[in-house]
Amino acid sequence: MSMNRWYSQFMVLFGSIMTFFYLGVGLYFILSSDLTHIDKFIRYLVGGTFVFYGIFRLYKLIEKIKEEFFSSKYDNE
C-alpha cells in the first residue's frame, strides 16, 4: 500500500471524527440545559450551524469513503 493511500485513509478517519464532533457540539448547544445563561436564539443559531455543517461533512465523508475504500483508484499501484 502506498503512503498516499495510507494518508488518504487516515484523513477519512480524522474527517469522520470531526464530523461526529460537529454533530455532537451542535446537539449539545440545542439540547443542553447547562447553557441557560446563553440566549435561546443564539444557542439554536450556533447549534443549528454546527448540525448543518456536520450533515454537510457527513455527506462529503460518505463520498470520500466510497472513493477511498470502494473504488479501483489504487489498483494500479
MMTF fields as JSON, N, C-alpha, C and O atoms, coordinates in Angstrom:
{
  "mmtfVersion": "1.0.0",
  "mmtfProducer": "UNKNOWN",
  "numBonds": 307,
  "numAtoms": 308,
  "numGroups": 77,
  "numChains": 1,
  "numModels": 1,
  "chainsPerModel": [1],
  "groupsPerChain": [77],
  "chainIdList": ["A"],
  "bondAtomList": [4, 2, 8, 6, 12, 10, 16, 14, 20, 18, 24, 22, 28, 26, 32, 30, 36, 34, 40, 38, 44, 42, 48, 46, 52, 50, 56, 54, 60, 58, 64, 62, 68, 66, 72, 70, 76, 74, 80, 78, 84, 82, 88, 86, 92, 90, 96, 94, 100, 98, 104, 102, 108, 106, 112, 110, 116, 114, 120, 118, 124, 122, 128, 126, 132, 130, 136, 134, 140, 138, 144, 142, 148, 146, 152, 150, 156, 154, 160, 158, 164, 162, 168, 166, 172, 170, 176, 174, 180, 178, 184, 182, 188, 186, 192, 190, 196, 194, 200, 198, 204, 202, 208, 206, 212, 210, 216, 214, 220, 218, 224, 222, 228, 226, 232, 230, 236, 234, 240, 238, 244, 242, 248, 246, 252, 250, 256, 254, 260, 258, 264, 262, 268, 266, 272, 270, 276, 274, 280, 278, 284, 282, 288, 286, 292, 290, 296, 294, 300, 298, 304, 302],
  "bondOrderList": [1, 1, 1, 1, 1, 1, 1, 1, 1, 1, 1, 1, 1, 1, 1, 1, 1, 1, 1, 1, 1, 1, 1, 1, 1, 1, 1, 1, 1, 1, 1, 1, 1, 1, 1, 1, 1, 1, 1, 1, 1, 1, 1, 1, 1, 1, 1, 1, 1, 1, 1, 1, 1, 1, 1, 1, 1, 1, 1, 1, 1, 1, 1, 1, 1, 1, 1, 1, 1, 1, 1, 1, 1, 1, 1, 1],
  "groupList": [{"groupName": "MET", "atomNameList": ["N", "CA", "C", "O"], "elementList": ["N", "C", "C", "O"], "formalChargeList": [0, 0, 0, 0], "bondAtomList": [1, 0, 2, 1, 3, 2], "bondOrderList": [1, 1, 2], "singleLetterCode": "M", "chemCompType": "L-PEPTIDE LINKING"}, {"groupName": "SER", "atomNameList": ["N", "CA", "C", "O"], "elementList": ["N", "C", "C", "O"], "formalChargeList": [0, 0, 0, 0], "bondAtomList": [1, 0, 2, 1, 3, 2], "bondOrderList": [1, 1, 2], "singleLetterCode": "S", "chemCompType": "L-PEPTIDE LINKING"}, {"groupName": "ASN", "atomNameList": ["N", "CA", "C", "O"], "elementList": ["N", "C", "C", "O"], "formalChargeList": [0, 0, 0, 0], "bondAtomList": [1, 0, 2, 1, 3, 2], "bondOrderList": [1, 1, 2], "singleLetterCode": "N", "chemCompType": "L-PEPTIDE LINKING"}, {"groupName": "ARG", "atomNameList": ["N", "CA", "C", "O"], "elementList": ["N", "C", "C", "O"], "formalChargeList": [0, 0, 0, 0], "bondAtomList": [1, 0, 2, 1, 3, 2], "bondOrderList": [1, 1, 2], "singleLetterCode": "R", "chemCompType": "L-PEPTIDE LINKING"}, {"groupName": "TRP", "atomNameList": ["N", "CA", "C", "O"], "elementList": ["N", "C", "C", "O"], "formalChargeList": [0, 0, 0, 0], "bondAtomList": [1, 0, 2, 1, 3, 2], "bondOrderList": [1, 1, 2], "singleLetterCode": "W", "chemCompType": "L-PEPTIDE LINKING"}, {"groupName": "TYR", "atomNameList": ["N", "CA", "C", "O"], "elementList": ["N", "C", "C", "O"], "formalChargeList": [0, 0, 0, 0], "bondAtomList": [1, 0, 2, 1, 3, 2], "bondOrderList": [1, 1, 2], "singleLetterCode": "Y", "chemCompType": "L-PEPTIDE LINKING"}, {"groupName": "GLN", "atomNameList": ["N", "CA", "C", "O"], "elementList": ["N", "C", "C", "O"], "formalChargeList": [0, 0, 0, 0], "bondAtomList": [1, 0, 2, 1, 3, 2], "bondOrderList": [1, 1, 2], "singleLetterCode": "Q", "chemCompType": "L-PEPTIDE LINKING"}, {"groupName": "PHE", "atomNameList": ["N", "CA", "C", "O"], "elementList": ["N", "C", "C", "O"], "formalChargeList": [0, 0, 0, 0], "bondAtomList": [1, 0, 2, 1, 3, 2], "bondOrderList": [1, 1, 2], "singleLetterCode": "F", "chemCompType": "L-PEPTIDE LINKING"}, {"groupName": "VAL", "atomNameList": ["N", "CA", "C", "O"], "elementList": ["N", "C", "C", "O"], "formalChargeList": [0, 0, 0, 0], "bondAtomList": [1, 0, 2, 1, 3, 2], "bondOrderList": [1, 1, 2], "singleLetterCode": "V", "chemCompType": "L-PEPTIDE LINKING"}, {"groupName": "LEU", "atomNameList": ["N", "CA", "C", "O"], "elementList": ["N", "C", "C", "O"], "formalChargeList": [0, 0, 0, 0], "bondAtomList": [1, 0, 2, 1, 3, 2], "bondOrderList": [1, 1, 2], "singleLetterCode": "L", "chemCompType": "L-PEPTIDE LINKING"}, {"groupName": "GLY", "atomNameList": ["N", "CA", "C", "O"], "elementList": ["N", "C", "C", "O"], "formalChargeList": [0, 0, 0, 0], "bondAtomList": [1, 0, 2, 1, 3, 2], "bondOrderList": [1, 1, 2], "singleLetterCode": "G", "chemCompType": "PEPTIDE LINKING"}, {"groupName": "ILE", "atomNameList": ["N", "CA", "C", "O"], "elementList": ["N", "C", "C", "O"], "formalChargeList": [0, 0, 0, 0], "bondAtomList": [1, 0, 2, 1, 3, 2], "bondOrderList": [1, 1, 2], "singleLetterCode": "I", "chemCompType": "L-PEPTIDE LINKING"}, {"groupName": "THR", "atomNameList": ["N", "CA", "C", "O"], "elementList": ["N", "C", "C", "O"], "formalChargeList": [0, 0, 0, 0], "bondAtomList": [1, 0, 2, 1, 3, 2], "bondOrderList": [1, 1, 2], "singleLetterCode": "T", "chemCompType": "L-PEPTIDE LINKING"}, {"groupName": "ASP", "atomNameList": ["N", "CA", "C", "O"], "elementList": ["N", "C", "C", "O"], "formalChargeList": [0, 0, 0, 0], "bondAtomList": [1, 0, 2, 1, 3, 2], "bondOrderList": [1, 1, 2], "singleLetterCode": "D", "chemCompType": "L-PEPTIDE LINKING"}, {"groupName": "HIS", "atomNameList": ["N", "CA", "C", "O"], "elementList": ["N", "C", "C", "O"], "formalChargeList": [0, 0, 0, 0], "bondAtomList": [1, 0, 2, 1, 3, 2], "bondOrderList": [1, 1, 2], "singleLetterCode": "H", "chemCompType": "L-PEPTIDE LINKING"}, {"groupName": "LYS", "atomNameList": ["N", "CA", "C", "O"], "elementList": ["N", "C", "C", "O"], "formalChargeList": [0, 0, 0, 0], "bondAtomList": [1, 0, 2, 1, 3, 2], "bondOrderList": [1, 1, 2], "singleLetterCode": "K", "chemCompType": "L-PEPTIDE LINKING"}, {"groupName": "GLU", "atomNameList": ["N", "CA", "C", "O"], "elementList": ["N", "C", "C", "O"], "formalChargeList": [0, 0, 0, 0], "bondAtomList": [1, 0, 2, 1, 3, 2], "bondOrderList": [1, 1, 2], "singleLetterCode": "E", "chemCompType": "L-PEPTIDE LINKING"}],
  "groupTypeList": [0, 1, 0, 2, 3, 4, 5, 1, 6, 7, 0, 8, 9, 7, 10, 1, 11, 0, 12, 7, 7, 5, 9, 10, 8, 10, 9, 5, 7, 11, 9, 1, 1, 13, 9, 12, 14, 11, 13, 15, 7, 11, 3, 5, 9, 8, 10, 10, 12, 7, 8, 7, 5, 10, 11, 7, 3, 9, 5, 15, 9, 11, 16, 15, 11, 15, 16, 16, 7, 7, 1, 1, 15, 5, 13, 2, 16],
  "groupIdList": [1, 2, 3, 4, 5, 6, 7, 8, 9, 10, 11, 12, 13, 14, 15, 16, 17, 18, 19, 20, 21, 22, 23, 24, 25, 26, 27, 28, 29, 30, 31, 32, 33, 34, 35, 36, 37, 38, 39, 40, 41, 42, 43, 44, 45, 46, 47, 48, 49, 50, 51, 52, 53, 54, 55, 56, 57, 58, 59, 60, 61, 62, 63, 64, 65, 66, 67, 68, 69, 70, 71, 72, 73, 74, 75, 76, 77],
  "secStructList": [7, 7, 2, 2, 2, 2, 2, 2, 2, 2, 2, 2, 2, 2, 2, 2, 2, 2, 2, 2, 2, 2, 2, 2, 2, 2, 2, 2, 2, 2, 2, 7, 1, 6, 6, 6, 6, 1, 7, 2, 2, 2, 2, 2, 2, 2, 2, 2, 2, 2, 2, 2, 2, 2, 2, 2, 2, 2, 2, 2, 2, 2, 2, 2, 2, 2, 2, 2, 2, 1, 1, 1, 6, 6, 6, 6, 7],
  "xCoordList": [0.843, 0.0, 0.888, 1.871, 0.559, 1.382, 1.097, 0.064, 2.046, 1.874, 0.68, -0.01, 0.439, -0.689, -2.013, -2.913, -2.112, -3.348, -3.495, -4.592, -2.407, -2.45, -2.881, -3.722, -2.303, -2.648, -4.117, -4.801, -4.6, -5.998, -6.939, -7.96, -6.606, -7.457, -7.404, -8.412, -6.233, -6.136, -6.995, -7.668, -6.972, -7.767, -9.268, -10.052, -9.672, -11.075, -11.436, -12.508, -10.545, -10.789, -10.876, -11.786, -9.947, -9.963, -11.225, -11.832, -11.61, -12.822, -14.065, -14.991, -14.097, -15.269, -15.324, -16.406, -14.181, -14.156, -14.645, -15.45, -14.169, -14.577, -16.051, -16.716, -16.568, -17.982, -18.846, -19.796, -18.517, -19.299, -19.081, -19.97, -17.913, -17.675, -18.609, -19.246, -18.689, -19.567, -21.025, -21.741, -21.461, -22.842, -23.084, -24.128, -22.132, -22.276, -22.326, -23.157, -21.439, -21.436, -22.734, -23.302, -23.196, -24.452, -25.625, -26.449, -25.703, -26.796, -26.662, -27.669, -25.442, -25.24, -25.762, -26.436, -25.452, -25.947, -27.473, -28.088, -28.071, -29.526, -30.244, -31.255, -29.741, -30.485, -30.048, -30.764, -28.899, -28.365, -29.107, -29.478, -29.309, -29.902, -28.824, -29.134, -27.549, -26.432, -26.148, -25.467, -26.644, -26.318, -27.463, -27.71, -28.141, -29.288, -28.876, -29.709, -27.603, -27.145, -26.941, -26.758, -26.974, -26.875, -28.292, -29.128, -28.546, -29.861, -30.267, -29.441, -31.529, -32.028, -31.831, -31.464, -32.068, -31.887, -30.438, -30.181, -29.5, -28.076, -27.695, -26.956, -28.2, -27.909, -28.419, -27.708, -29.638, -30.198, -29.47, -29.269, -29.08, -28.35, -26.994, -26.645, -26.243, -24.918, -25.066, -24.357, -25.978, -26.195, -26.661, -26.193, -27.578, -28.055, -26.963, -26.896, -26.105, -24.985, -24.048, -23.617, -23.737, -22.884, -23.545, -22.878, -24.828, -25.521, -25.56, -25.28, -25.899, -25.942, -24.559, -24.428, -23.529, -22.176, -21.765, -21.07, -22.184, -21.902, -22.584, -22.002, -23.808, -24.516, -23.818, -23.679, -23.381, -22.637, -21.347, -21.006, -20.622, -19.382, -19.669, -18.869, -20.783, -21.149, -21.387, -20.954, -22.065, -22.288, -20.957, -20.738, -20.076, -18.765, -17.93, -17.173, -18.064, -17.334, -17.778, -16.948, -19.072, -19.58, -19.033, -18.653, -18.99, -18.403, -16.93, -16.468, -16.196, -14.764, -14.522, -13.569, -15.367, -15.228, -15.439, -14.689, -16.453, -16.688, -15.477, -15.086, -14.891, -13.742, -12.503, -11.795, -12.236, -11.005, -11.065, -10.057, -12.213, -12.283, -12.969, -12.745, -13.784, -14.564, -14.33, -15.109, -13.289, -13.003, -11.718, -10.99, -11.462, -10.244, -9.152, -8.302, -9.177, -8.23, -6.785, -5.876, -6.563, -5.211, -4.85, -3.838, -5.634, -5.371, -4.103, -3.49, -3.695, -2.512, -1.198, -0.129, -1.257, -0.035, 0.423, 1.439],
  "yCoordList": [-1.177, 0.0, 1.239, 1.301, 2.187, 3.385, 4.345, 4.265, 5.249, 6.254, 7.152, 7.591, 7.423, 8.272, 7.642, 8.334, 6.33, 5.648, 5.661, 5.883, 5.427, 5.472, 6.856, 6.986, 7.879, 9.248, 9.538, 10.142, 9.117, 9.352, 8.639, 9.199, 7.419, 6.676, 7.288, 7.308, 7.783, 8.468, 9.729, 10.024, 10.467, 11.68, 11.37, 12.16, 10.24, 9.816, 9.535, 9.925, 8.859, 8.581, 9.88, 10.045, 10.791, 12.066, 12.865, 13.489, 12.841, 13.532, 12.97, 13.716, 11.654, 11.064, 11.474, 11.724, 11.543, 12.002, 13.442, 13.77, 14.298, 15.697, 15.863, 16.746, 15.029, 15.083, 14.817, 15.552, 13.771, 13.461, 14.49, 14.714, 15.119, 16.205, 17.38, 17.915, 17.78, 18.895, 18.584, 19.431, 17.38, 16.999, 16.989, 17.446, 16.475, 16.416, 17.792, 18.046, 18.686, 20.044, 20.763, 21.47, 20.585, 21.213, 20.732, 21.53, 19.424, 18.884, 19.303, 19.513, 19.427, 19.899, 21.326, 21.639, 22.184, 23.556, 23.602, 24.399, 22.77, 22.804, 22.165, 22.694, 21.04, 20.248, 20.423, 19.997, 21.034, 21.089, 22.087, 23.177, 21.69, 22.609, 23.334, 24.173, 23.007, 23.66, 25.061, 25.848, 25.37, 26.635, 27.647, 28.4, 27.665, 28.56, 30.025, 30.909, 30.3, 31.684, 32.304, 33.516, 31.476, 31.961, 32.074, 31.197, 33.154, 33.382, 32.196, 31.651, 31.8, 30.633, 30.769, 29.8, 31.951, 32.171, 31.924, 31.282, 32.431, 32.247, 30.774, 30.263, 30.092, 28.651, 27.879, 27.027, 28.162, 27.461, 27.827, 26.976, 29.072, 29.507, 28.81, 28.254, 28.84, 28.203, 26.683, 26.047, 26.11, 24.67, 24.208, 23.189, 24.951, 24.611, 24.708, 23.894, 25.711, 25.857, 24.653, 24.105, 24.247, 23.069, 21.814, 21.009, 21.635, 20.448, 20.434, 19.403, 21.55, 21.588, 21.38, 20.705, 21.952, 21.721, 20.264, 19.695, 19.66, 18.248, 17.361, 16.376, 17.702, 16.938, 17.099, 16.131, 18.317, 18.543, 17.733, 17.109, 17.74, 16.964, 15.471, 14.739, 15.002, 13.591, 13.204, 12.139, 14.053, 13.792, 13.706, 12.781, 14.67, 14.658, 13.458, 12.896, 13.069, 11.925, 10.628, 9.783, 10.476, 9.276, 9.199, 8.121, 10.326, 10.345, 9.946, 9.172, 10.469, 10.188, 8.724, 8.117, 8.15, 6.74, 5.866, 4.915, 6.181, 5.424, 5.509, 4.519, 6.696, 6.899, 6.157, 5.532, 6.221, 5.661, 4.156, 3.47, 3.635, 2.23, 1.327, 0.117, 1.875, 1.03, 1.326, 0.884, 2.056, 2.317, 1.593, 1.079, 1.563, 0.929, 1.967, 1.8, 3.006, 4.125, 3.672, 4.161, 2.749, 2.344, 0.958, 0.39, 0.415, -0.936, -1.006, -2.071, 0.074, 0.053, 0.133, -0.029, 0.377, 0.525, -0.788, -0.838],
  "zCoordList": [0.0, 0.0, 0.0, 0.739, -0.794, -0.894, 0.265, 0.928, 0.48, 1.532, 1.246, 2.166, -0.027, -0.398, 0.047, 0.522, -0.115, 0.295, 1.808, 2.319, 2.531, 3.995, 4.461, 5.35, 3.86, 4.235, 3.95, 4.777, 2.802, 2.436, 3.394, 3.793, 3.763, 4.681, 6.087, 6.792, 6.491, 7.777, 7.777, 8.765, 6.681, 6.6, 6.618, 7.144, 6.055, 6.145, 7.599, 8.062, 8.318, 9.728, 10.53, 11.343, 10.308, 11.006, 10.652, 11.523, 9.39, 8.956, 9.612, 9.932, 9.818, 10.475, 11.947, 12.478, 12.6, 13.995, 14.083, 14.954, 13.194, 13.212, 12.866, 13.408, 11.974, 11.62, 12.846, 13.113, 13.587, 14.779, 15.874, 16.695, 15.901, 16.842, 16.544, 17.452, 15.267, 14.9, 15.217, 15.75, 14.893, 15.194, 16.705, 17.17, 17.462, 18.915, 19.549, 20.421, 19.116, 19.667, 19.31, 20.142, 18.091, 17.681, 18.498, 18.945, 18.696, 19.503, 20.961, 21.638, 21.447, 22.82, 22.98, 23.962, 22.017, 22.087, 22.05, 22.759, 21.243, 21.087, 22.27, 22.733, 22.765, 23.74, 25.195, 26.102, 25.434, 26.784, 27.668, 27.233, 28.905, 29.87, 30.673, 31.518, 30.405, 31.097, 30.553, 31.209, 29.401, 28.738, 28.84, 27.898, 29.945, 30.081, 30.169, 29.969, 30.466, 30.538, 29.151, 29.031, 28.115, 26.735, 26.182, 26.399, 25.473, 24.885, 24.012, 23.28, 24.088, 23.365, 21.853, 21.188, 21.314, 19.881, 19.467, 18.448, 20.252, 19.943, 20.039, 19.197, 21.068, 21.207, 20.006, 19.472, 19.571, 18.417, 17.131, 16.265, 17.004, 15.814, 15.725, 14.684, 16.804, 16.81, 16.692, 15.912, 17.459, 17.398, 16.03, 15.521, 15.435, 14.098, 13.053, 12.133, 13.2, 12.268, 12.375, 11.36, 13.595, 13.783, 13.224, 12.574, 13.462, 12.975, 11.454, 10.842, 10.837, 9.375, 8.768, 7.747, 9.382, 8.879, 9.084, 8.242, 10.189, 10.415, 9.388, 8.933, 9.022, 7.99, 6.643, 5.894, 6.333, 5.088, 5.086, 4.081, 6.216, 6.313, 6.204, 5.619, 6.748, 6.651, 5.201, 4.763, 4.461, 3.036, 2.287, 1.505, 2.529, 1.863, 2.312, 1.52, 3.569, 4.097, 3.42, 3.085, 3.221, 2.55, 1.13, 0.673, 0.431, -0.914, -0.865, -1.704, 0.105, 0.225, 0.598, 0.109, 1.454, 1.813, 0.587, 0.363, -0.206, -1.433, -2.359, -2.976, -2.45, -3.331, -2.829, -3.619, -1.531, -0.982, -0.758, -0.928, -0.383, 0.007, -1.012, -1.002, -1.875, -2.776, -4.251, -5.096, -4.572, -5.982, -6.381, -5.532, -7.65, -8.147, -8.374, -9.249, -7.607, -7.75, -7.521, -8.191, -6.588, -6.229, -6.775, -6.365, -7.668, -8.189, -9.013, -9.095, -9.615, -10.487, -9.708, -10.296, -8.418, -7.627, -7.052, -6.359]
}
